[in-house]
Amino acid sequence: MTITRRSTLQGLAATGAASALGAPYLSTAARAQAKFPSRKMNVLIPTGQGGGAERLARAFDAVWSKMLGQPFEYEFQAGAAGQVGYTLFVQKRERDGHNLLFGNMGPEMIMYALQKPAYKFPEDFIYFCSTDVDDSCVFVRKASPFKRIEDVVAEAKKRAINTGTSRIPHPASIGILELGRQTNSRFNLIPFGGGNPTQVAVLSGEVDIGVLPIAGVINLKEQFRCLGVFNKTNIVADQSDNAPPINAVFGTKIPDLYSSRSWAIHTSFADKNPEAFALLEKTSKAVSADPAYLDAVKKNGEITELLKYGDRKTCTEYANNMVALANEYSSILSARRKG
């Protein structure tokens, strides 16, 4: 749907005619649909403020807000590995299309599968525009005695290595626990409730190593050393100390484990308002290809090589794959949650 000067004038004319008839003759639903969006967009991010999700969302909305003609306002609701934010979004936020969620599908769909919250995917919400592919990695502070991933595993065969993670239900958590299972090594996962606190714990020496999406680690590469990635290839090897794919080092068979952030909306709104939802889909896709968006990402210090647009179908497939992955590894994740 393209908003032209002519369509805008027609809309204004229609509004004027409706006003002449009097407000009682124009239903609330009709007024809401006369122009969409008709007010600011409210975005809920189910993690703490100041992390990678916020930086990426704000870079995105710097362009999207101009296309939609409305500003974006944010709230942050961390807790229970994302469950608090999603529950608030589904149960408390108005389903009028002006409320969006910007989530990290990987860890949050793993949480969904493990914690079985009181909402349903995709019945209650849908993802419709993913923004990036962010591989999970193992990293240490620059002063760490561990110089290679082989050093970490060798030590973990002698003792349990304290490992910082943003949350237990996370692709990176699956990666390190599965590495331990396949190499007979031990890793003690400690969740810190976000990427920034995890990085601080690694930097201070509170934990021996950390596992997180690679983008945040590269952004602080003067302080951290990346030791390996949970993927077939490391597409940002030149920016991450040429960290190798972990499977290539040990001959393990760990699945590709990456995070992908996405915009989400209430399913009921998308179903009942196909034209308005199509506008959100069309404009969000356009943002992903807009040079101004790439510039905004660069200014925020993010890595443009990791940006990758995905539509509703791609998002749904990824989300369902994360649920399947969580179910496959539920025993090791549940053991860590209890321990």
C-alpha angles and dihedrals in degrees: 000000000000119000108219132181089252094052090047092053090047089052092050090049091051090049090051092051091050091050090052090055091050132252096270090067093057114071123222090247092051092050091050092051095045089086127006124229094025098170142013121315114242115210125196116200112193095215137062124291122267100036134120093275092060094046093050094044093051092049088051096048092048084076101025094055090058092051092049096039093230135099124242124234124193139212126182123213114177123178144106092025091299098318094112093056096045092047091052091048095049099039106029110027119086114254095226102116093254091091116076134172124216107202143169100240097198102060094027095055089046087053089048092054095046102039098037096212125198096268134072136229123245094001094068104027140006134203113228109167123036116192110193151006111229116183120218116244144181114236142173137192115272092251093054118124087226107093099164136027087247089063090054095050092045091054092043089059088062100042141357109276114221105234126193119217134168091237138344095243095065136115089238090054090052089050098055094041091050090047087055092049094049096044100037091244130131130234124180107209117214116186117214101184099249146012097269096053089046091054091049090052091052093045093050094047093244086130130026098229140359136219119207142132107294100238095073091047093051090049087064098035091138087067103032139050119212111219104183147340132231096231140082092255137016104230091188097044092132090059098042108055090271088286108193129229103267094224089057091055099048104021088241125152103226114153121244105276119196140145126234124190120213145176114246136191138186109280093221092059093049091049096046097040107041095163094051091045091048088055091054091048094047096046095043090053089049091052090055091060097040116112089216089063091052089050091051091050091051092049089054090054095248125142114254093197089071095054113110128161120223127182128219093278093050091047093049092050091050093047092050090048089054090053090051091048091050091051091049093052098032093114096060093039093048090048090055091046090056096041 
